[in-house]
């Protein structure tokens, strides 16, 4: 049994898939591949990979829908590789649970750096199945969040953001750490993403979102969850 990370390449363009497979193999990864969404789901069901690259324009299932389906049961990193550079498309993919979004054409070394970053974050997220602080409890496997025992519906992005904050047990998590952990290393300076989703989280988890008592701001630095 190999100890090397396994990359699942989901890409319907045969030539692009060959390029990606060869690139990952040259960087020491084990590689499996799929040309359709159904093939990808079968691969994940039989042997979940360490990380997956995902093209959105698959012939049978839209990549966003595929990411949502996978996120219901699995936590491995998903990196979208797409020729679509529209901000709305990127937001949809990240909301569906993708960890990063890379537009085509891309530089091979940049892609490898993003994969390494995603893999560094992955094991830390998976090692704790239950996270709790104060009256917030999170089931990371079932992907459910409870406030005072009542379930709260979160989007995949909101879930990931809260998961990182809870995992730091009340300590301040910087803007850069949160942005890299949720949206990938290319988004470290996109603080507006963070503000939007923190507002959404507060609306769901605070009694008064304008005067938060659970999700606190460390002015100019980041955020923390208070017990």
N, C-alpha and C positions, 0 to 999 in steps of 0.2 A: 504493500500500500504506500502510495507516494505521500511525502510530507510537503511537497511543493504546492503553492496555491493553485487552485483550478479556476480558470476563466471560462465562462460560457459566453461565446460570441453569438449574438442573435442578430442576423443580418440577411436580408433576402437577396441582395446583390452578390452574386457568386464571386466576382472578381474582388470586390471590397472585402468579402469574408475571407478570401484566401490571403489578402494582404494583412488583415488583422491577425489571423491565425499564425502566420509566419512571424509577425512582429512579436507577438506574445511568446511564442516558442523560443525565439532568439533571446528573449529577456528572461528565460528560465521558468516560464509558467507551463503548467499542464493546460491543455485547451480542449474544450468540447465546443460544438457548434450546432446552430439551428437556423433554418431558413424561413421558418414560419412561427407564429405564436403558439400553435398547437405543439409543434416539435419542442419549443422552448419549455412549455409547461410539462411535457413528458420528461424532459431532461431534468428539470427541477424536482419533479416528483420522485424520480428514480435515484438521483444523486445531486442534492443541492450544491451549487458551486461555491467557491470562496467569494467571487465577485462576478457580476454579469455586465456586459456591454449590450446596449439595446438600441436598435434602429427603430424609429417611430413608424416608418412607412412600411409595415409588414403587409403581406397580401391577404391575410385572413383576420387578424386582430390588430386593432390600433395599439401602438406601443403604450399609450397612456392607460388604456384598459388592461393591458397585460401587466403593467407595473402594479396597478391596483389589485389585481387578482393575486399576484405573487406576494404582495405586502400583507395580505390577510393571514399568511402562515409563516413567512420567512423574513429574516432580518439581514441577509447578506446584502452588501452594497450593490446598487444599480447605477450604472453610469450611462446616460443617454448619449448616443452619437447620432447627430441628425444634421441634415443640410438646412433645416428650418431654423432660422435665426430670430424669428419673431418673439418678442418678450412674452406675449400671451401664451404661445406654445411652450416656452420654457417654464412659465409659472404652472401651467397645467401638469407638466411632467413632474416638477418638483412637488407639487401638491399631491400627486399620485404616489409619492414615496421614493422617487429617484433621489439619489444622493448628490449627483452632479450632472451637468449638461455641457457637452462639448459639441461645437458646431463643425461640420465638415466644410472645407478640408481642414485637417488638423495636423499638427506636428507630432511625430511619433514619440519623441521624448517627453513632450508635454502630457500626452495621454498616459504614458507610463508613470509619470510623477503623480498624476491624479489617481491612478489605480493604487499606487503605493499608499497615498494618503487615505484613500477609502478603506484599504485593508488595515491600516493602523487603527482606525476608529472602530472597525467592525467588532473585533473580539471584546473590547471594553464594553460595548453596548450589550453584547449577548451574555456576558458572564453573570448578570443579575436578572433573575426572572421576576422578582417582585421589588418595586421601589416604593418607598413611602416617606412622607415627611409631613408632620402635622396631621391635618385631616384629608390630605391627598394620598391616594393609593393607586399605583399603576401595575398592571399585569402586562409585562413586556412580551410574553409569548402570545397571550390571547389578544393583545393590543387593545386593552380596555383601561379606562381611567375612571376612578370613583372619587367623588367629593362628598365627605360625610356619609359614605355608604351608598350614595346615589350615582349611577353611571352618567358620565358626561361624554357626549359625542364630539370627538376631535378629528380633524383632517389628518392625513399622514404627516404633513409638515408640522402641524401643531403638536402632534404626538411626539415627533422626533425632538422638537425644541424642548418640550417639557421633560422628555426622557433625559436629555443631557443635563438640564438644570437639577432634576431630582438626583441624578447620579453623582452630582458634586456635593450633595448633602448640606445645602445651605450656604456653601461658599460662593463667592462672586465668580461668575464665568464671563470672560471678556467678550466684547463684540466679535473680535476676530475668531475666538474659539467657537462661538456659537455659529457664526456664519460658515466657517470651514466645516464644522460637524454636520450642519443641516444641508447647506447648499454646495459645499465643495470648496477647495482652496482658491478657485478663481473668483469667489464672491467675498473675499475677506474684507473688502472695503464697501460693500453694498449695505450700509447700515439701515437704509430705508426698508429693505426686506424685513429686517429684524423688528423695526418699529411697528410695521403693519401686523405682523403675526403676534407680537406681544400684546397689541391692542385686542386682537381677536381672542387670545388666551385669557386675558383679564376679563373680557366680557363674559366668558364662560365659567371662570373659576373664582371671580371676586364678587362679593356682595355689592360693592361700589367700585366699578372699574376706574373711576376718576381718583379714588383714594385707596389704592391697592394695599392689602395687608399680607398677601401671600407671595405675589410676584413683584419683587422690589427692584427698583432701579439703583444701580451704583453710578451716579452721575458721571458721564463722560468715560466710563469704564466698561460697564456691562450690566448683568442682571443676576439676581439670586432668588432662590425660593426660601422664604422664611417659615419656620415651624409655627 
